[in-house]
Amino acid sequence: MKFLCLALLMLTTTWSLAAARKNDDDLTQALAAQRKSQIKNISYLLHFDLQKKEDEYKGRSILTIDLNRTDLPLSLDFVNNKILSLKVNGQELKKYPSRKGSLEIPAKHLKSKSEIEISYTGAYSKNSGGFLKSTDPEDGSEYVYTDFEPYSAHSLFPSFDQPDLKATFKVSVNAPKDWKVIQNELIDSTKTDGDFTLTTFKTTPLISTYLFFLGAGPFVEWTEMAGDIPMYLYARKTLEKYVDVQAIFKTTRIGLKFFTEYFNTPYPFSKYGQLFIPEFAWGGMENPGAVTLNEKNIFRGPVAISTYEKRDNLILHEMAHMWFGDLVTMEWWNDLWLNESFATYLASIAQDRALNSKGTWLSFFGSKTWGYWQDQLVTTHPIETDVPDVRTAKGNFDGITYAKGAAALKQLHFFVGEKGFKEGLQNYFKTFAFKNTQRKDFINAIAVASKTDLTDWTQKWLQTAGPNQVTTEFTCEAGKIKNFAVVQTPSTSNTLSPHRTKLGLFAASESKLKELQTVDVVYSEAVTPVTEVIGDQCPDFILPNVGDQDYALFTLDPVSLTKTKLAITTIPDPLSRMMVWSILSEMVRNQKLKARDYIEMAMTGLEVEENDFLLGNLLGRHSTLRNQYFLYLNNAERAELAEKFEATLFARVLTAKPESSLQMNFFDFYVSIVQSPKGVSSLGEFLLTSNQPKGITLDQDRRWSILNTMAANGAEVSQNLIGEELKRDPSTMGKRMAYGARAAYPDLKSKQAYWKEFFGMEKLPFSNFKEAASRFHGPNHEKLSQSFAQDFFKKVLTTDWKKHDDDVEIYFEQVFPSQLCNQDILKLSQSAFKKARNLTSLARRSWSEAQDELNRCVKVRSQGLKLSQSL
């Protein structure tokens, strides 16, 4: 009787989960778990009809499944224009429950072995994900492609769209005969009939739905071999002349060899394809056999060596996913870090060891600062975190999942050693190939191989939020160390974590810092004495975490703070110098150093810095230095420093070796921060004459960068020049850059027109919205931004955020009036936030983060503590 009651309870609970699905294109973890217990042995037979100049396509899907239970309805994820027919086990269904994002097969139609056949029409997505279409404005060619992570496969075909229901896919596509059709697998056969070619692909191995790929269009194709692995590369016809094919294939070939050997696991798929995709929202996507890459990685002119290396890292990151994520996939999105953290860290290992890159660990540390930033927000979360639904998962593609998770893996690698780490990975792939895993499976593999109990490490590194704050304390007597300790402050989870790090001790000598010794330290308590240095020479500067094996918010002790200018200019190791730069910027964020003092120190450092890779990270696209210059300095402070800052940078442009990476790094950063009338005038001169610095090539991308800066600073001539430049560059990139440049121009009437488009009924193309929003609020035009502030908070209270999963971050990271940085705007935001009843979990998180950063900005501007003049 007890067993019967329990069974009835389970049945009722399971039924209620199925019945409780809302009219919302979302999937809960509870429903995913119920479906996993219900379904197995899934195969998809998919056919698509694609035509030119059509906004719709046709599809036919046959799903073959085994069911553990047939007494429950079957929930199927699907977004479509119109279902033409639905058959279950040969029987046509005319009536069935349906809702936004899903439909339901009644239990009475199900068998233990069931076949579901659906014919339908679909529309191309206007979001950043799904099945998308892009028309090349230069030649009118159309390109279609998919981007499904985490939850968009069901926008192309009916599916069980969750990572732990892996399936095989057999695909055929009828498309215009001049289009190349690309899928995860190799082509099995082709048959041309008139203007169309039917392309049939081989059956895929077991993969998750979010990894499915389909692309088509008049792509240019290149092929080579990497041993016995076919390599493919694709790009649009109009970009063919810019694609450095051999460099990309070289990195790919080296990477495949390295990972195959390091993991002791063969490449698990039939080919390795890479496609440069137009208007792609992200950097890359790891579709097995058909990796997609952002077209920004096709360079239309000379770029710094650090930019080439970042592309290499992207290629290796997506390649590492072939094992981490594709071969072995997390069970649910709470273990997303099992994909992204590993790909981030293992890409760096491959770049360092196989490509012999000199900038690998500088770039790794540069990305790690993203994790430090994210980990200090009010929305910080553990690396392994609760994800109740896929909408929540969309917000977790963040600095913790990527950067902090990768830093934790680097610490784990250092903690258990090379042998245990490497053997653990190899055993993990051998055990779980083409399966799904949880965190415990991976940790157990490393623990067994390294003979290390990782229970405490797991709890304190993966299941707690916030960084520990770490510094050193010491005293000296008669020039010798008397006492020395590492001091650790609990994280926001009130946790003291186990760490292993290295401390660098330096002495000041003849206006330089000279290394005295490096000390290996293991610490886990609030205070850890370091007795081995007692009696050694007293240091003038201590750098925590030399070599960057640890993850914590490191701060400098009071003695070391007096030598920071020497540190950023004379420490020989560039990674150590970069870590000092990062410590100083964190001190600004935490109100321990005035932003103005930091910028002035930066000018001193930039006068002498020579390392291309350090500069590529410090001055690159995600430059913290630039962000703090424009956000944390008020207008008056920035105006006082602008000419000197610009002159410092331009002097380096003129004295650097012509055409060198050093020169390009300084020139590109100079263009991005110019605001003085003299500087804006010089940019106009560069653009309109041939009077550029010797060695600088004004390729199309640099021309747009110059125009954007001129427009943002209100140069009237820029408005005509934008139109002229668009004639010169009518490409997809050109149209997007022109749209963004016009949004940057400080004119109220123009901005009002853009504002209507941001919040209009017709959804803007994602790439255009992202570009324009990023330039809308100019740091030197606060009055213009102020005129939109009240309306912003009115609109976000009435927006249906369920329709904006893909662009919610744009609204709260870019359209949100953060540049105003004052108490009035903060109070306005806080008041509106309390009233909000329309927020999804994703919108609530994004708004919370924007408000938190605004609060921090207000504190930085008003409460920064000025350090002594000895700095």
SVG drawing of the C-alpha trace seen along z (x, -y; Angstrom):
<svg xmlns="http://www.w3.org/2000/svg" viewBox="-9 -72 80 74">
<polyline fill="none" stroke="black" stroke-width="0.4" points="0.0,0.0 2.8,-2.4 4.5,-1.6 1.3,-2.1 0.7,-5.5 4.3,-6.5 3.8,-5.5 0.6,-7.4 2.3,-10.5 5.1,-10.2 2.6,-9.9 0.6,-12.9 3.7,-14.9 5.0,-14.0 1.6,-14.7 1.5,-18.1 4.9,-19.0 3.7,-18.3 0.4,-20.1 2.0,-23.1 3.9,-24.2 3.2,-27.9 2.4,-29.9 6.0,-31.0 8.9,-30.0 10.9,-28.6 11.9,-25.3 12.2,-24.5 14.8,-22.1 11.9,-20.2 10.2,-19.5 13.5,-18.6 14.1,-16.1 10.7,-14.6 11.2,-14.3 14.6,-12.7 12.9,-10.0 10.3,-9.5 12.3,-9.5 15.3,-7.6 16.9,-6.6 15.9,-9.7 16.6,-10.2 15.6,-13.0 15.0,-12.8 14.9,-16.4 14.2,-18.0 14.2,-21.7 13.1,-23.6 15.0,-26.9 14.4,-29.5 15.9,-32.9 14.1,-36.1 11.6,-34.4 11.0,-35.2 9.8,-31.7 11.0,-28.1 9.3,-24.7 10.3,-21.8 9.4,-18.2 10.6,-16.4 10.3,-12.8 11.2,-12.0 11.6,-8.4 11.7,-7.8 11.4,-5.1 9.2,-5.9 9.6,-4.5 6.1,-5.6 3.1,-6.0 0.6,-7.1 1.8,-10.7 1.4,-13.4 4.6,-14.2 5.7,-17.8 7.5,-18.9 9.4,-22.2 8.5,-24.0 8.1,-27.5 6.6,-27.7 4.6,-29.8 2.1,-27.1 1.9,-23.4 0.6,-21.8 0.2,-18.3 1.0,-16.4 1.1,-12.6 1.8,-10.3 2.4,-6.7 0.8,-7.2 -2.4,-8.8 -3.2,-12.4 -3.8,-14.7 -6.2,-17.5 -6.5,-18.7 -3.7,-18.8 -2.8,-21.2 -0.4,-23.9 1.1,-27.1 3.8,-29.5 7.0,-27.6 5.6,-24.1 2.9,-21.6 1.7,-18.4 1.0,-14.9 -1.8,-13.4 -0.9,-10.1 -3.5,-8.1 -1.6,-8.5 1.7,-7.2 3.4,-3.8 6.6,-2.5 8.2,-3.0 6.7,-6.2 7.2,-8.2 6.1,-11.8 6.0,-13.4 5.4,-17.2 5.3,-19.3 5.3,-23.0 6.4,-26.5 8.8,-28.6 10.1,-32.2 13.6,-33.4 14.5,-34.8 14.8,-38.5 16.6,-37.8 20.3,-37.1 19.6,-33.3 17.6,-30.8 17.5,-30.3 18.7,-33.6 19.1,-35.2 21.4,-38.0 21.5,-39.7 24.9,-41.0 24.3,-44.7 27.3,-44.6 26.0,-41.9 22.6,-41.0 23.6,-37.4 21.6,-35.8 23.0,-33.6 21.1,-31.6 22.5,-30.0 21.6,-28.7 22.7,-29.7 20.9,-27.6 22.7,-27.8 21.1,-27.5 17.5,-27.0 16.7,-27.8 16.8,-24.5 13.1,-24.2 12.7,-27.4 13.9,-25.4 12.5,-22.0 10.3,-20.3 12.6,-18.9 13.3,-17.9 15.5,-20.9 17.6,-20.1 21.3,-19.1 20.8,-15.6 18.5,-14.3 21.2,-13.6 20.1,-12.3 21.3,-11.4 20.3,-13.7 19.9,-12.8 19.4,-15.9 18.4,-16.7 18.1,-20.2 16.6,-21.4 18.2,-24.8 19.2,-27.0 21.9,-25.1 24.4,-28.0 24.3,-27.7 26.6,-25.6 24.7,-23.8 26.6,-23.1 25.7,-20.8 27.5,-19.1 28.2,-16.1 29.8,-15.3 27.7,-15.3 26.3,-11.9 24.8,-12.7 23.6,-15.6 21.0,-15.6 20.3,-18.7 16.9,-19.3 16.4,-22.5 17.4,-25.5 17.6,-23.5 20.0,-20.9 18.9,-18.3 21.8,-17.8 21.7,-14.8 24.1,-14.5 25.4,-11.5 23.9,-10.7 25.5,-12.5 26.7,-10.8 24.8,-11.6 24.8,-15.3 22.6,-17.8 20.1,-19.8 21.8,-23.2 24.8,-21.9 22.9,-21.2 24.0,-23.4 22.6,-24.3 23.9,-27.0 23.4,-27.8 24.3,-30.5 26.9,-31.2 29.8,-30.8 33.4,-30.6 34.8,-27.2 38.4,-26.2 39.5,-22.7 42.6,-21.0 43.5,-18.0 44.8,-17.8 46.1,-14.3 43.0,-12.3 40.6,-15.0 39.0,-17.1 39.2,-20.8 36.7,-23.3 36.6,-27.1 33.8,-29.3 33.2,-33.0 31.0,-35.3 32.0,-36.1 32.6,-39.7 35.1,-39.0 37.1,-36.3 40.0,-38.7 40.5,-39.4 40.5,-35.8 44.0,-34.6 43.2,-31.0 46.6,-29.5 47.0,-31.2 43.6,-29.9 44.3,-26.4 47.7,-26.3 46.3,-27.2 43.5,-24.6 45.9,-21.8 48.2,-22.5 45.3,-22.6 43.7,-19.4 47.0,-17.6 47.6,-19.0 44.2,-18.3 44.1,-14.8 47.4,-14.0 46.8,-15.9 43.3,-14.3 44.5,-10.9 41.1,-10.9 40.7,-11.0 38.8,-13.9 35.3,-12.6 33.6,-14.0 33.9,-13.4 35.2,-16.9 36.3,-20.2 34.5,-23.1 34.7,-26.8 32.3,-29.4 32.6,-33.2 29.0,-34.3 27.5,-37.7 25.9,-39.6 26.8,-36.9 26.0,-38.0 28.9,-36.3 32.6,-35.5 32.1,-31.9 29.9,-28.8 31.1,-25.2 28.8,-23.3 30.6,-20.0 32.0,-19.9 30.6,-23.4 32.1,-26.0 30.7,-29.5 33.0,-32.6 32.2,-36.3 33.3,-38.1 35.2,-40.6 37.9,-37.9 38.4,-38.6 40.8,-41.5 40.4,-44.1 43.8,-45.7 46.9,-45.4 46.2,-44.6 48.5,-44.1 50.0,-40.7 47.8,-40.5 44.7,-40.7 45.9,-37.8 46.6,-35.8 43.1,-36.6 41.7,-35.0 44.0,-32.0 42.6,-31.7 39.0,-31.9 39.8,-29.1 41.3,-26.9 38.5,-27.7 35.8,-26.5 38.0,-23.5 38.4,-22.5 34.6,-22.4 34.7,-19.4 35.7,-17.4 34.4,-19.6 30.7,-20.3 30.2,-18.3 31.7,-14.8 30.9,-15.1 28.1,-17.5 26.7,-18.9 23.4,-17.4 21.8,-20.7 22.7,-24.4 23.8,-24.6 27.0,-22.9 27.6,-25.2 31.0,-25.9 31.9,-22.3 31.8,-23.6 33.0,-27.2 35.5,-27.2 37.3,-24.2 37.3,-25.6 38.7,-28.9 41.5,-27.3 42.4,-24.5 42.6,-26.9 45.2,-28.8 47.2,-25.7 47.1,-24.8 48.1,-28.3 51.0,-28.3 52.3,-24.8 51.5,-24.2 51.5,-27.7 54.3,-28.9 52.5,-32.2 54.3,-34.8 51.0,-36.5 48.9,-33.6 48.9,-34.1 48.7,-37.9 45.5,-37.4 44.2,-34.8 44.8,-37.2 43.1,-40.0 39.9,-37.8 40.2,-36.9 39.5,-40.5 36.0,-39.9 35.6,-37.3 36.7,-39.7 34.3,-42.3 31.3,-39.9 32.2,-38.3 31.8,-41.7 28.3,-42.4 25.2,-41.9 24.2,-39.2 27.4,-37.1 26.8,-33.4 28.8,-30.2 30.6,-28.7 28.2,-25.8 24.9,-27.5 21.2,-26.9 19.5,-27.3 15.7,-26.7 15.0,-27.4 16.8,-28.2 15.9,-31.8 18.1,-32.0 20.8,-30.0 21.0,-32.8 22.2,-35.2 25.0,-32.8 27.2,-33.1 29.1,-35.5 32.5,-36.3 32.0,-33.7 31.2,-30.9 34.0,-31.7 36.7,-33.6 36.4,-32.7 35.7,-29.1 38.8,-29.0 40.8,-30.6 39.5,-27.9 40.6,-25.2 44.0,-26.8 44.2,-26.8 43.0,-23.1 45.7,-22.2 48.4,-23.9 46.9,-22.3 46.9,-18.6 49.8,-18.8 50.2,-18.1 50.1,-14.3 46.8,-14.0 45.1,-16.7 46.0,-15.3 45.2,-11.7 42.0,-12.8 40.9,-14.5 41.8,-11.5 39.8,-9.1 36.9,-11.5 36.6,-11.4 37.1,-7.7 34.3,-7.1 31.7,-9.6 32.2,-9.9 28.9,-10.9 27.2,-11.1 26.1,-13.8 27.8,-14.5 27.5,-16.5 30.2,-18.3 30.7,-15.3 31.8,-13.1 34.6,-15.5 35.8,-16.2 35.9,-12.5 38.0,-11.8 40.6,-14.4 40.5,-13.2 41.1,-9.6 43.9,-10.3 45.6,-12.8 44.9,-10.7 43.6,-13.9 40.5,-14.5 38.8,-17.4 35.7,-17.6 36.7,-20.8 38.2,-22.3 34.9,-21.7 32.7,-23.3 34.9,-26.3 35.8,-27.0 32.8,-25.9 29.8,-26.2 30.5,-29.6 30.2,-33.1 32.5,-36.1 36.2,-36.4 38.4,-36.2 40.4,-39.4 44.1,-38.7 47.1,-40.8 50.4,-40.4 51.5,-41.9 55.1,-42.1 57.4,-43.9 61.2,-44.4 64.0,-45.1 67.5,-46.2 66.8,-45.5 65.6,-41.9 62.1,-40.4 60.8,-40.0 57.2,-38.8 55.4,-37.8 51.9,-36.5 49.3,-36.1 46.0,-37.6 42.7,-36.3 39.3,-37.9 36.2,-35.8 34.2,-36.0 30.6,-37.3 29.7,-33.6 31.7,-34.1 34.1,-31.4 37.9,-31.1 39.1,-29.0 42.1,-26.8 44.7,-28.5 48.2,-27.9 50.1,-30.9 53.5,-32.5 54.7,-35.7 57.2,-37.9 59.5,-39.9 61.4,-42.9 63.9,-45.5 64.2,-49.0 67.6,-49.7 68.7,-52.5 65.1,-53.5 64.3,-49.9 62.6,-47.0 64.9,-43.9 63.4,-40.5 64.8,-39.1 62.9,-35.8 59.7,-34.0 57.9,-32.1 55.5,-29.2 52.6,-29.5 49.6,-27.3 47.0,-29.0 43.4,-28.4 43.1,-30.3 42.5,-34.0 46.2,-34.5 48.9,-32.2 52.4,-32.9 55.2,-32.5 58.1,-31.5 60.6,-30.6 61.3,-34.3 62.0,-35.3 65.5,-36.8 65.7,-37.5 66.2,-41.0 63.3,-43.3 61.4,-43.9 60.3,-47.3 57.5,-45.7 55.5,-42.5 53.5,-41.2 50.9,-38.5 50.2,-35.7 53.2,-35.9 52.5,-33.7 48.8,-34.1 48.0,-30.6 45.5,-31.8 42.1,-33.6 41.4,-36.3 41.2,-40.0 44.8,-40.9 45.7,-44.2 49.1,-45.8 50.4,-46.3 51.1,-50.0 54.8,-49.7 54.3,-48.3 51.8,-51.0 54.6,-53.6 56.4,-51.8 53.6,-51.2 55.1,-53.5 58.3,-51.6 56.4,-48.4 54.5,-49.2 57.6,-50.6 60.5,-48.4 59.4,-44.9 60.9,-42.7 58.1,-40.2 55.2,-41.7 52.6,-39.5 53.6,-40.8 53.4,-44.4 50.0,-43.7 48.9,-42.3 50.0,-45.5 47.9,-47.5 44.9,-45.3 45.4,-45.7 45.4,-49.5 42.2,-49.5 40.5,-47.3 41.6,-49.8 39.8,-52.5 36.6,-50.4 36.8,-49.8 37.4,-53.5 41.0,-53.0 42.5,-55.1 41.2,-58.1 40.5,-57.5 42.4,-60.6 45.5,-59.3 45.2,-56.0 45.0,-57.8 48.0,-59.9 50.0,-56.8 48.8,-55.2 50.4,-58.0 53.7,-57.3 53.5,-53.6 52.4,-54.1 55.4,-56.4 57.8,-53.5 55.8,-50.2 57.1,-48.2 55.3,-44.8 52.9,-44.2 50.8,-41.7 50.4,-43.7 49.4,-46.7 47.0,-44.7 45.2,-43.7 45.5,-47.1 44.5,-49.2 42.3,-46.7 38.6,-46.4 37.7,-45.7 40.1,-48.1 39.4,-48.7 41.6,-51.8 39.4,-53.4 36.2,-52.4 37.4,-54.0 38.7,-57.1 35.2,-57.8 33.1,-56.5 34.9,-57.3 36.3,-60.7 33.8,-63.5 33.6,-65.8 35.8,-68.5 38.5,-66.1 38.6,-64.4 38.8,-67.8 41.8,-68.8 43.6,-65.5 42.5,-65.0 45.2,-66.9 48.0,-65.5 46.7,-61.9 46.2,-62.2 49.7,-63.7 51.2,-60.9 49.6,-58.3 50.3,-60.1 54.0,-60.6 54.2,-56.8 52.6,-56.5 55.2,-58.8 58.2,-57.2 57.2,-53.5 58.6,-51.5 56.4,-52.2 53.9,-49.4 54.7,-47.7 52.1,-46.2 53.3,-48.7 52.4,-51.6 49.0,-50.1 48.1,-49.5 48.8,-53.1 47.2,-54.6 43.9,-52.6 43.7,-53.4 44.4,-57.1 41.5,-57.2 39.2,-55.6 39.8,-58.1 40.2,-61.4 37.9,-64.2 39.9,-67.4 39.3,-69.9 42.9,-69.5 42.6,-65.7 39.3,-65.7 40.7,-68.1 43.7,-65.8 41.4,-62.8 39.6,-64.8 42.9,-65.6 43.9,-61.9 40.7,-61.0 40.6,-63.8 44.2,-64.0 47.2,-61.7 48.8,-63.2 48.7,-60.1 51.6,-59.0 54.2,-57.1 53.4,-53.4 49.7,-53.7 47.4,-52.3 43.9,-53.7 42.0,-50.6 38.3,-50.6 37.9,-49.6 40.2,-52.3 38.4,-54.9 35.1,-53.9 36.7,-54.1 37.9,-57.7 34.4,-58.7 32.7,-57.2 35.0,-59.3 34.4,-62.4 30.7,-61.9 30.6,-61.3 32.4,-64.5 30.0,-66.5 32.2,-67.3 29.7,-68.7 31.7,-67.5 31.2,-63.9 27.6,-63.8 28.5,-64.3 31.5,-62.1 29.4,-59.1 27.4,-59.1 30.5,-59.4 32.2,-56.6 29.1,-54.3 29.5,-54.7 33.1,-53.7 32.2,-50.7 28.6,-49.5 29.3,-46.2 27.3,-44.7 30.0,-46.1 29.8,-49.5 26.1,-49.8 26.3,-48.8 29.1,-51.2 27.3,-54.1 24.2,-53.4 26.2,-53.5 28.1,-56.6 24.9,-58.5 23.5,-57.4 26.6,-58.8 26.2,-62.3 25.1,-64.7 21.9,-66.0 18.6,-65.8 16.4,-65.4 18.6,-62.6 18.7,-60.8 15.0,-61.0 14.6,-59.2 16.9,-56.4 15.1,-56.3 11.8,-55.5 13.5,-52.7 15.0,-51.3 11.6,-51.0 9.5,-50.7 7.0,-48.0 9.3,-46.7 12.2,-44.9 15.6,-46.3 18.1,-43.9 20.2,-42.7 23.6,-43.8 22.3,-47.3 20.7,-47.7 23.8,-46.6 26.0,-49.0 23.8,-52.0 23.0,-51.5 26.7,-51.2 27.2,-54.7 24.0,-56.4 25.1,-57.9 28.2,-60.1 30.3,-60.7 30.6,-64.4 27.0,-65.1 25.2,-64.4 22.3,-66.8 21.3,-64.8 21.3,-61.6 19.4,-63.3 16.6,-64.1 15.9,-60.4 16.4,-59.1 12.8,-59.5 11.4,-58.0 13.8,-55.0 12.5,-54.0 8.9,-54.4 9.4,-52.2 11.2,-49.4 8.3,-49.2 5.9,-48.4 8.1,-46.4 7.2,-42.7 10.6,-41.3 9.6,-37.8 10.0,-39.0 13.5,-40.4 15.6,-37.6 18.2,-38.1 18.6,-41.8 17.8,-42.5 21.5,-43.1 21.7,-45.8 18.9,-47.7 20.5,-47.6 24.2,-47.7 24.0,-50.3 20.6,-52.1 20.5,-52.4 21.8,-56.0 24.9,-54.8 27.0,-57.6 25.1,-60.2 26.6,-58.6 24.8,-60.7 22.6,-60.2 19.4,-61.5 19.6,-58.8 20.5,-56.2 17.4,-57.1 15.3,-57.1 16.5,-53.6 16.0,-52.3 12.4,-53.7 11.5,-52.2 13.0,-48.9 10.9,-48.5 7.8,-49.2 8.6,-46.7 6.2,-43.8 7.0,-42.9 10.6,-41.6 11.7,-38.2 14.6,-36.6 16.9,-37.7 15.7,-41.3 15.8,-41.6 19.4,-40.4 20.5,-42.8 18.8,-45.7 20.3,-44.8 23.8,-44.7 23.3,-48.1 22.1,-49.6 24.9,-48.1 27.5,-49.5 25.8,-52.9 26.0,-52.9 29.6,-52.0 30.3,-54.8 28.6,-57.3 30.8,-56.1 34.0,-56.2 33.4,-59.7 32.5,-61.0 34.5,-58.9 37.8,-58.0 40.6,-58.3 43.7,-60.1 46.9,-58.2 50.0,-60.1 52.1,-62.0 54.8,-59.4 52.9,-57.3"/>
</svg>
